[in-house]
Amino acid sequence: MASQVLGSASLNAAAQGGLPGLRDYYYLRAGVSAAWVAMAFTAGKASLAAGGVLLVAYPAWDAFANLFDAHRSGGLARNPTQFFNVGVSGATALAVAATLGNMNTVLAAFGIWAILAGLLQLATGVRRWKAYGAQWVMILSGTQSALAGGLFIKRSLEAVLPSVTDVAPYAAVGAFYFLVSALLLTFRRRTLA
């Protein structure tokens, strides 16, 4: 019984110590996603080359962000969902770069990525729930990402030529979810103090 109490106390202490880092990470993810959306609707819409760079950069950034977060949270071995997310996002960035000549294929690649990355984000949120709380937003975000992936795949099969602006609303919703998660962790930290 005493070991359970001590174990629980050390888990709570670790969670509180990591709470500012996770909160700041969520703010960073929200800011980068919001900036990406702004660039997609400006430079990406005006230039096919800029749009292509943005389409490759988005999953590449996700791979880097998951790698950074996992490393900060004990390494990839302790964070298997993020380990797989790094691989899925990195492979997606390469697939998008290789298929930029066919935007329907690019959108299909984004769809597959959104499904896989969303399910992995959902699993990460479930894993972190006990230690950090305020993960219901990440779980909801992961679920909606998986659903959006299905819509991307459906749209990729249509005759209309997609562009970077087809992905921008998805990124905007992601920015919103990361911002809400950061704000919830900010509020939680104040109530714990």
C-alpha positions, 0 to 999 in steps of 0.5 A: 500500500505504501509503495502504491502511495509513493508510486502515485506521488512520484507520478504526480510529481513527474507530471507536474514537473513535465506540465510546463513543458507539455503546455509550451509544446502545445503552444508551439504546435498551435503557433506553427500550425497557424503560421502554416495555414496563413502561408497556405492561403497566401504564398501557397495559393499564389505559387505552386512551388510554395504550395509544394514546399508547404505540403512537404513541410507539414508532415515533416514538421509533425515528424520533428515535433513528435521526435522532440516531444518524445525525446523530452518525455523520456525517449522514443522507447518510452513513447511508442506511439510517438515513435511510430508517428515519427515514422509515419509522418517522415514517410508521408513527407517523402511520399508527398515530395515524390508525388507533387506532380499529381495532387490527387495522389498527394491528397490521398497520401495526406489522407492516409497520414491523417488517419494513421497520425490521428490514431497515434495521437489519440493513443498518445492522449490516452496514455498521457491522460493519467499523468497530465489530465486535459488530454480529452482535446488531444483524443478528440483531435486524433479522432477527427484527424482520422475522420478527416483522412477519410475525407481526404481520400474521398476527395483525392478520387474526385476529378477536381484538382486539389491544392494546398488550400484543401489541407489548410482547414485540417491544419487550422483545426489542429492549431485550434486543438493544440491551443485549447490543450495548452490553455487547459494545461495552463489553467490546470497548472494554476489550480495545482499551484 
